């Protein structure tokens, strides 16, 4: 008689998926971690604006520039094969300080080139 359902394969597959899910969801980000991450991103965005010499908006714009700069900076670093410089671990998240500043400065410089002064 041939079994219709292979129970051992099902158990093995569930163990594998549970192990991988556990590593990502073991420690969710707390409110304090989110607040610290927003402050660090805001400082990085403000430094990027100061380096490029073009500043529009306030604190929320600086925070958004910090996150956009981190994405752009890490994309450039990975494509060039460069390491992650000065990452700060906040909760379970690594935030690349140097690449965030470089990426936000490049992004703000691009915005300054595309917008004209009135």
N, C-alpha and C positions, 0 to 999 in steps of 0.2 A: 504494500500500500504506500502511495506517495503522499506526503503531507501537503496540504494546500497552502499553508502559511508557514514560512520559516521564521520561527520565533527568535532564534539566536541572531539572525541577521538584523531583525528589527531592534533587538536590544543593543547590538553593537552600534547601529546607526544612531539611536537615541543617545547613547553615551557620548559619541563623538560630537553631536550637536550641542548637548548640554555642556560639555567641556568648553567648547568655543564660546558659547553664549555667556558662560559664567565669568570669563575673563573680562568681557566688556561691560557687563551689568553688575559687577560685584560692588562697586562703590559709586553711586550716582553723585553728580555734582551738587554740592550744597549751595544754599543761597550766599553764604560767605565766600565760597570759591568763585561763584559767578560775579560777585561784587569786586573781588580782587582782580579777576580776569578783565572786567570792564575798565577798571582803573589802569591796569598795565597797558591795555590796548589804547586807551585814551592818551596816555603819556607817549606811547610809540607814535601814534597818529599826530600828536602835537609836535613832536620832534621832527617827523617827516615834513610837516608843513613849514617848520622853521628852517629846515635845511633847504627846501625848494624855494622859499621866499614868497610863497603864495598862500594866502590864508582866507578861507571863506567859511563862515559858520562858527559854531561854538563847540561845546563839549561833546554833544552827540555826533557831530561831524568828525571830530577827532577820534572818537571811539570807533566809528564805522571805518575811518581811514586806517586805523590800527589793524582791524581785522582784514580789510581788503589788502593792506600792505603785507600782512603775514601770508596770505594766500599767494599773492604775486611774488613775493620774495622767496618763498619756499619753492614755487614753481621754477623760478629762475635758477635757484640753487640746485634743484634736482636735475634740471636739464644740463647744467654745466658740470655736474658731478661734484659739487662742493658740499662740505659737511654742514650740519645744522649748528650755527654759532650761537652760543650763550642761550640755550633754551631754559626757560623757567617752568618748573613743574607746579601747576596749580591744581590741586585735587588729583584727578587722573588725566589731566590735559597738559601737554607740553606746548608752550607758547614761545616761538622763536623771536627773541627780542631784536637781534641785529637785523635779521631778514625782514622783520616787520617794519623797522625804521627805513631800511633801504627800499623796500617795496612801496611803502606809503610815500616816500619822497619821489620815487619815479612816477607813481600814479598822480600825485599832485602836480608834478611838473608837466605831465601829459595833459592834465585838465587845464593848466595855465596856458599851454600852447593852443589848445582847442578853443578856449573862450577868449573873447576879445574884451579889451577894457573900454568902458564907456565914459 
